[in-house]
Amino acid sequence: MAVVRNGREACTEYRVLEYLAQHTLVEARPITGRTHQIRIHFASIGHPIAGDRVYGHRKQRLPLKRHFLHAAQIAFELPSSGERLDLHSDLPEDLANVLKTLRSEGSTAL
């Protein structure tokens, strides 16, 4: 998977939430639904997802066993009934701990 000329179109909207020591916390919203879309888009602009050993840095800079990527909210309509489901999920403890450490090193909230 990669960003290439004449590849399949993909769009991800994002906004910066907070500048941290050596990292940036963003909210990303994939408009299309391509495989690894968010990971590939951020890597292609030189800002890979923390913990991503495939599209990012092989040697990790943070104490993570996975990427720092979390689906806080998802919404969709059930095909069988058309009922809309809105699901929310808090940041998992492992990611919250890393974020707390980064904030203690200095941050600028927007």
Z-matrix of the N, CA and C atoms (Angstrom, degrees):
N
C 1 1.444
C 2 1.520 1 108.75
N 3 1.316 2 115.70 1 135.92
C 4 1.459 3 119.76 2 -179.44
C 5 1.521 4 109.69 3 -165.09
N 6 1.322 5 115.27 4 163.51
C 7 1.455 6 121.05 5 171.85
C 8 1.519 7 106.37 6 -86.34
N 9 1.335 8 116.64 7 116.05
C 10 1.464 9 121.28 8 -178.33
C 11 1.522 10 110.45 9 -136.83
N 12 1.320 11 114.38 10 153.21
C 13 1.462 12 119.75 11 175.63
C 14 1.529 13 108.53 12 -62.84
N 15 1.295 14 118.05 13 139.37
C 16 1.459 15 125.32 14 -179.33
C 17 1.531 16 112.98 15 65.81
N 18 1.336 17 117.62 16 17.37
C 19 1.464 18 121.43 17 175.85
C 20 1.524 19 110.17 18 -80.82
N 21 1.310 20 116.49 19 179.00
C 22 1.459 21 120.72 20 177.98
C 23 1.524 22 109.22 21 -69.30
N 24 1.322 23 115.77 22 137.22
C 25 1.460 24 120.43 23 -178.50
C 26 1.523 25 110.66 24 -66.48
N 27 1.326 26 115.37 25 140.00
C 28 1.460 27 121.68 26 176.34
C 29 1.518 28 108.14 27 -148.29
N 30 1.314 29 116.64 28 143.40
C 31 1.457 30 121.15 29 -177.52
C 32 1.532 31 109.42 30 -135.69
N 33 1.330 32 116.09 31 130.84
C 34 1.455 33 122.66 32 175.19
C 35 1.518 34 107.96 33 -128.48
N 36 1.328 35 116.77 34 123.95
C 37 1.459 36 120.96 35 173.15
C 38 1.519 37 107.63 36 -93.28
N 39 1.327 38 116.63 37 145.66
C 40 1.464 39 118.88 38 176.74
C 41 1.513 40 110.27 39 -151.07
N 42 1.337 41 114.61 40 159.98
C 43 1.454 42 120.12 41 173.85
C 44 1.520 43 108.49 42 -142.90
N 45 1.310 44 115.64 43 144.82
C 46 1.456 45 121.76 44 179.53
C 47 1.522 46 108.62 45 -77.82
N 48 1.338 47 115.66 46 129.55
C 49 1.454 48 121.49 47 177.20
C 50 1.525 49 111.70 48 -99.09
N 51 1.344 50 115.45 49 -35.54
C 52 1.456 51 119.11 50 -173.84
C 53 1.524 52 110.25 51 -163.54
N 54 1.324 53 115.26 52 136.52
C 55 1.454 54 120.81 53 173.41
C 56 1.527 55 107.70 54 -93.76
N 57 1.322 56 116.22 55 125.39
C 58 1.457 57 122.97 56 -178.48
C 59 1.523 58 109.34 57 -115.01
N 60 1.330 59 116.25 58 173.22
C 61 1.460 60 120.48 59 176.77
C 62 1.529 61 109.18 60 -63.48
N 63 1.313 62 117.47 61 110.10
C 64 1.464 63 124.33 62 177.63
C 65 1.529 64 114.66 63 68.55
N 66 1.316 65 119.29 64 4.94
C 67 1.464 66 122.47 65 -179.43
C 68 1.525 67 109.64 66 -144.49
N 69 1.316 68 115.99 67 165.10
C 70 1.457 69 122.02 68 177.35
C 71 1.521 70 108.37 69 -133.60
N 72 1.323 71 116.04 70 130.47
C 73 1.457 72 121.51 71 176.63
C 74 1.521 73 107.88 72 -89.49
N 75 1.323 74 116.88 73 123.59
C 76 1.460 75 120.77 74 -179.17
C 77 1.524 76 110.37 75 -126.98
N 78 1.306 77 113.85 76 159.16
C 79 1.460 78 121.83 77 169.77
C 80 1.519 79 105.51 78 -107.77
N 81 1.317 80 116.97 79 122.18
C 82 1.464 81 121.35 80 -178.06
C 83 1.522 82 109.46 81 -115.25
N 84 1.318 83 114.83 82 142.02
C 85 1.466 84 120.88 83 179.27
C 86 1.525 85 108.64 84 -131.63
N 87 1.342 86 116.45 85 104.66
C 88 1.467 87 118.15 86 178.00
C 89 1.529 88 110.16 87 -71.70
N 90 1.304 89 116.59 88 124.73
C 91 1.464 90 121.47 89 178.74
C 92 1.529 91 109.46 90 -83.16
N 93 1.319 92 115.86 91 -41.38
C 94 1.462 93 120.97 92 173.60
C 95 1.527 94 106.64 93 -99.18
N 96 1.289 95 118.33 94 175.63
C 97 1.463 96 120.85 95 -176.30
C 98 1.511 97 113.24 96 -125.61
N 99 1.311 98 116.81 97 60.04
C 100 1.463 99 120.57 98 -179.92
C 101 1.534 100 110.80 99 -85.62
N 102 1.316 101 115.89 100 153.11
C 103 1.455 102 121.84 101 177.91
C 104 1.528 103 110.46 102 -60.72
N 105 1.318 104 116.99 103 128.63
C 106 1.470 105 124.72 104 178.07
C 107 1.525 106 112.72 105 60.52
N 108 1.318 107 116.98 106 21.90
C 109 1.458 108 122.22 107 -172.51
C 110 1.533 109 113.78 108 -52.62
N 111 1.310 110 118.22 109 -52.25
C 112 1.465 111 120.57 110 -177.19
C 113 1.524 112 110.18 111 -63.61
N 114 1.307 113 116.46 112 -44.02
C 115 1.465 114 120.83 113 -178.98
C 116 1.526 115 110.83 114 -61.33
N 117 1.309 116 117.07 115 -43.95
C 118 1.463 117 121.67 116 -178.23
C 119 1.523 118 111.06 117 -69.20
N 120 1.330 119 117.32 118 -43.30
C 121 1.462 120 119.75 119 -179.04
C 122 1.527 121 111.61 120 -61.75
N 123 1.323 122 117.83 121 -46.08
C 124 1.464 123 119.17 122 -179.20
C 125 1.529 124 111.56 123 -68.45
N 126 1.308 125 117.77 124 -38.69
C 127 1.469 126 120.21 125 176.80
C 128 1.525 127 110.29 126 -62.83
N 129 1.333 128 117.56 127 -37.94
C 130 1.465 129 120.95 128 -176.75
C 131 1.518 130 113.20 129 -68.39
N 132 1.338 131 117.79 130 -21.13
C 133 1.469 132 120.07 131 177.22
C 134 1.532 133 111.01 132 -101.89
N 135 1.332 134 116.25 133 13.34
C 136 1.454 135 120.65 134 174.84
C 137 1.515 136 115.30 135 84.12
N 138 1.338 137 117.20 136 15.88
C 139 1.462 138 121.69 137 -179.70
C 140 1.524 139 109.89 138 -132.35
N 141 1.340 140 116.71 139 70.70
C 142 1.465 141 119.34 140 -177.52
C 143 1.527 142 111.88 141 -64.61
N 144 1.313 143 115.60 142 155.44
C 145 1.459 144 122.32 143 177.29
C 146 1.529 145 108.57 144 -64.32
N 147 1.320 146 117.01 145 132.49
C 148 1.467 147 120.82 146 177.90
C 149 1.524 148 109.05 147 -57.70
N 150 1.317 149 115.98 148 134.96
C 151 1.457 150 121.50 149 179.37
C 152 1.515 151 114.86 150 86.90
N 153 1.320 152 118.61 151 -3.80
C 154 1.466 153 121.59 152 -177.72
C 155 1.529 154 109.55 153 -85.91
N 156 1.321 155 116.19 154 103.05
C 157 1.464 156 121.13 155 -177.67
C 158 1.528 157 112.80 156 -82.62
N 159 1.316 158 117.98 157 -12.31
C 160 1.464 159 121.17 158 179.66
C 161 1.526 160 110.59 159 -86.62
N 162 1.319 161 117.44 160 -52.60
C 163 1.462 162 121.31 161 -176.93
C 164 1.528 163 112.56 162 -103.04
N 165 1.318 164 117.12 163 -5.44
C 166 1.456 165 121.47 164 -177.59
C 167 1.511 166 112.51 165 -115.69
N 168 1.311 167 115.35 166 -138.72
C 169 1.461 168 122.22 167 -177.23
C 170 1.522 169 110.20 168 -85.33
N 171 1.314 170 116.60 169 130.46
C 172 1.470 171 120.54 170 178.19
C 173 1.528 172 111.01 171 -65.86
N 174 1.331 173 115.31 172 -42.28
C 175 1.462 174 119.99 173 177.66
C 176 1.532 175 107.51 174 -92.22
N 177 1.291 176 116.33 175 119.96
C 178 1.451 177 120.33 176 -175.08
C 179 1.519 178 112.69 177 -79.22
N 180 1.320 179 114.88 178 144.96
C 181 1.460 180 122.03 179 -179.51
C 182 1.523 181 111.66 180 -100.94
N 183 1.315 182 116.92 181 -12.26
C 184 1.465 183 122.15 182 -179.26
C 185 1.521 184 109.81 183 -121.31
N 186 1.326 185 117.47 184 155.74
C 187 1.472 186 120.31 185 178.71
C 188 1.535 187 111.17 186 -77.37
N 189 1.330 188 115.83 187 70.64
C 190 1.461 189 122.21 188 -178.98
C 191 1.520 190 110.63 189 -120.29
N 192 1.306 191 116.02 190 142.41
C 193 1.470 192 120.88 191 174.46
C 194 1.531 193 110.16 192 -103.81
N 195 1.329 194 116.24 193 5.09
C 196 1.467 195 122.45 194 -179.29
C 197 1.517 196 108.45 195 -156.31
N 198 1.322 197 117.04 196 179.13
C 199 1.459 198 118.41 197 177.66
C 200 1.528 199 110.04 198 -77.72
N 201 1.320 200 113.59 199 153.16
C 202 1.465 201 120.42 200 176.94
C 203 1.528 202 106.75 201 -87.10
N 204 1.304 203 115.68 202 74.30
C 205 1.452 204 123.29 203 -178.46
C 206 1.513 205 107.05 204 -139.87
N 207 1.331 206 116.53 205 123.87
C 208 1.460 207 120.77 206 -174.79
C 209 1.519 208 110.23 207 -138.80
N 210 1.324 209 116.81 208 131.01
C 211 1.463 210 121.91 209 175.45
C 212 1.523 211 107.86 210 -86.47
N 213 1.323 212 116.20 211 96.31
C 214 1.459 213 121.51 212 -178.30
C 215 1.522 214 111.48 213 -75.26
N 216 1.336 215 116.25 214 -26.93
C 217 1.466 216 119.97 215 -177.46
C 218 1.520 217 109.43 216 -151.23
N 219 1.310 218 114.98 217 141.28
C 220 1.460 219 121.31 218 172.89
C 221 1.523 220 107.89 219 -146.40
N 222 1.296 221 116.11 220 143.12
C 223 1.468 222 120.98 221 179.33
C 224 1.523 223 108.51 222 -137.80
N 225 1.330 224 115.60 223 141.37
C 226 1.462 225 120.55 224 177.12
C 227 1.520 226 108.79 225 -161.47
N 228 1.321 227 115.01 226 165.70
C 229 1.457 228 121.29 227 177.48
C 230 1.515 229 109.06 228 -101.51
N 231 1.324 230 116.03 229 136.12
C 232 1.457 231 120.64 230 177.35
C 233 1.520 232 109.34 231 -71.10
N 234 1.327 233 118.46 232 128.24
C 235 1.466 234 120.83 233 -178.43
C 236 1.528 235 112.71 234 -62.27
N 237 1.313 236 116.72 235 -33.13
C 238 1.466 237 119.87 236 -175.91
C 239 1.521 238 113.60 237 -71.73
N 240 1.342 239 117.54 238 -33.59
C 241 1.465 240 119.79 239 -174.68
C 242 1.521 241 113.53 240 -125.12
N 243 1.320 242 117.14 241 -15.97
C 244 1.455 243 119.90 242 -175.54
C 245 1.525 244 112.55 243 80.94
N 246 1.339 245 116.54 244 -1.19
C 247 1.459 246 120.95 245 179.09
C 248 1.529 247 109.31 246 -64.18
N 249 1.325 248 116.20 247 136.35
C 250 1.463 249 121.39 248 179.26
C 251 1.531 250 109.32 249 -89.50
N 252 1.323 251 114.98 250 130.78
C 253 1.455 252 121.06 251 175.55
C 254 1.525 253 108.78 252 -110.66
N 255 1.318 254 116.14 253 130.80
C 256 1.454 255 122.91 254 174.01
C 257 1.515 256 107.36 255 -118.45
N 258 1.325 257 116.20 256 113.74
C 259 1.454 258 121.31 257 -177.41
C 260 1.520 259 109.98 258 -112.83
N 261 1.334 260 115.94 259 140.25
C 262 1.451 261 122.45 260 -179.80
C 263 1.519 262 108.80 261 -129.00
N 264 1.340 263 116.11 262 147.55
C 265 1.452 264 121.20 263 179.87
C 266 1.529 265 109.48 264 -144.08
N 267 1.330 266 116.45 265 128.96
C 268 1.456 267 120.83 266 177.52
C 269 1.533 268 110.30 267 -68.92
N 270 1.319 269 115.10 268 159.44
C 271 1.458 270 120.61 269 177.12
C 272 1.524 271 109.13 270 -63.15
N 273 1.335 272 118.67 271 127.41
C 274 1.464 273 121.42 272 -179.92
C 275 1.534 274 111.35 273 -60.99
N 276 1.314 275 115.34 274 154.95
C 277 1.460 276 121.95 275 -175.09
C 278 1.531 277 113.10 276 -56.46
N 279 1.337 278 117.63 277 -41.81
C 280 1.467 279 118.90 278 -178.31
C 281 1.520 280 111.88 279 -62.78
N 282 1.337 281 116.79 280 -41.04
C 283 1.458 282 120.16 281 179.18
C 284 1.532 283 110.85 282 -73.26
N 285 1.317 284 117.17 283 -36.94
C 286 1.469 285 121.34 284 177.91
C 287 1.527 286 110.28 285 -61.84
N 288 1.325 287 117.50 286 -38.32
C 289 1.463 288 120.99 287 179.09
C 290 1.525 289 111.52 288 -66.82
N 291 1.321 290 116.94 289 -41.18
C 292 1.468 291 120.48 290 177.64
C 293 1.525 292 109.49 291 -64.59
N 294 1.317 293 117.21 292 -43.16
C 295 1.464 294 121.40 293 179.34
C 296 1.532 295 110.64 294 -62.17
N 297 1.320 296 117.14 295 -41.10
C 298 1.466 297 121.54 296 178.10
C 299 1.530 298 110.64 297 -61.14
N 300 1.324 299 116.66 298 -43.00
C 301 1.464 300 121.29 299 178.03
C 302 1.523 301 110.77 300 -62.52
N 303 1.328 302 117.27 301 -46.07
C 304 1.456 303 121.08 302 179.41
C 305 1.534 304 111.33 303 -61.71
N 306 1.325 305 116.50 304 -40.24
C 307 1.464 306 119.95 305 179.22
C 308 1.533 307 111.54 306 -65.64
N 309 1.317 308 116.82 307 -33.65
C 310 1.467 309 119.60 308 179.08
C 311 1.517 310 111.41 309 -68.75
N 312 1.322 311 116.98 310 -20.95
C 313 1.463 312 121.91 311 177.95
C 314 1.522 313 112.03 312 -86.19
N 315 1.322 314 116.08 313 -5.96
C 316 1.456 315 121.14 314 177.63
C 317 1.507 316 112.10 315 120.26
N 318 1.329 317 116.08 316 134.62
C 319 1.460 318 120.99 317 178.02
C 320 1.510 319 110.05 318 -153.07
N 321 1.326 320 114.18 319 162.60
C 322 1.464 321 122.38 320 175.44
C 323 1.516 322 107.15 321 -130.68
N 324 1.316 323 116.45 322 106.62
C 325 1.468 324 120.55 323 178.20
C 326 1.523 325 109.22 324 -78.54
N 327 1.311 326 116.39 325 146.16
C 328 1.476 327 121.06 326 178.76
C 329 1.509 328 110.81 327 -100.75
